[in-house]
C-alpha cells in the first residue's frame, strides 16, 4: 500500500498519544483561518495545516498525530485509491 497524507490530517499530539510524529519546524505561514507549518521529519519534508492560534515558531520541535480517518490508501501497482 501507498499511504497518502494531506496536511489537514495532521493534528497536535497530546502527551498521551502513542507514536507521535516529531517535526522540526522550518517555516510557519499564517494564512487567515489556517497556518501552514513546514518542517522535517527525519530526511522527509512535511507540511501540517493547523489553526492560526496554535503557537509554534521556526526551530521548534512539534509533536503531531495523524487523523487516520483522513488517510488515503493506494494500490502500488495501479496507483488507484483503494478506500
Helices and strands as residue ranges (DSSP letters): E 2-4, G 7-9, E 10-12, E 21-31, E 34-41, E 44-50, E 61-66, G 68-70, E 72-74
